[in-house]
Amino acid sequence: MNRWLATLVATGIGVLFMLSEVSMAAGDATRGARLHEDCLGCHGTELYVPPVAKVKTLSTLKQEVERWNDRMNPKFTKQEIEDLVAYLNANFYKLTK
């Protein structure tokens, strides 16, 4: 029984660790909203809605944010990119994958 309990505890700790990694990687839409103000210096939100919007997946949305980050000065950090993606998705794209 002790071996079974030790395995259960170790598995639980592993799952908690993985969940904490996922939550750390996720963006914060509230912070993203503040960062988005910088984007509005060059364009409006018309890029995010049909028929102009071309983004169909979260990975493409992140790639686009990273691509346009090359024009930012200073550049967004990796966490800021995640925050901006979270904001854009929550408020405009509504993508699930």
N, C-alpha and C positions, 0 to 999 in steps of 0.2 A: 504494500500500500504506500509506503514512503517513496518508492521509486515513481509510482504513478503520480503522486502529489507533486514531486519535484519536477516531473515532466510537464504537468499541468501549469505549474507556476512559471517555469521557463518559457512555455508557449505563450502564456499570458503576457509576460514581460516583453517577449518578441513582438507580439501584436501591438502592444502599447507603444513600443519604440517605432514601429512602422507607421502607426497612426500619427504620432507626433511629427515624424518626418514629412508626412503628407500635409499636415496642417501648417507646418513651417513654410512649405513650398507654395502654398496657396496664397493668392493675392488678397489684399484688403481693399474693397471697393471704395470705402470712405477715403482712404489715402489716395487711391487712384483718381478720385474726383478732383482733389486738389492738384494733382500732377497734370490732369487733363487741361487745366487752364493754360499751361504752356503750349499745348497742341493747338489751342484755339487762336494763338497768335498768328498761325499760318493758314488755318482752314476752319470751316464750320463743321457742324455735325451732319451735314448733308451727305458726307462720304460714308456714313454708317448705315444708311437706310436704302432700301430698293428704290429705284433701279440701279443706283450708283454702286451700292455695296456688292462686292464680289466674294467676300469672306464667307465660307460655308462650314468651317470647323474651328474649334478652339486652337488647334495647332497652327492653322493658317493665320488666325488672328494674332497669335503670339509672334509668328514670323513677320507679319506686317509691322507690328509695333517695334520689333527689333530692327527691321529694315529702316524704318523712319527714325529710329533712335540715332542713326549715323548723322543725321542733320541737327541733332540737339547739341547745345553747348550750355552747360555741361550735360554730358550724356546721363541717361537714367541708369541706375544700378539694376542688377538682376532682380532684386526684390521690388524695385519701383516698376519695372516692366511687368512683373506679376500683378502688382496692384493696379496698374493701368489696364491690363487685360481684364482683370476682375470687374473693374468699373465699366469698361466698354461693353463687356458681355452682359452684365446685369442691367444696364440701362438702354442698350441698343440692340445687340445681336441676339441675345437669349439662346445661345448655342448650348447643347447638352454634351456634345463630344467633339 
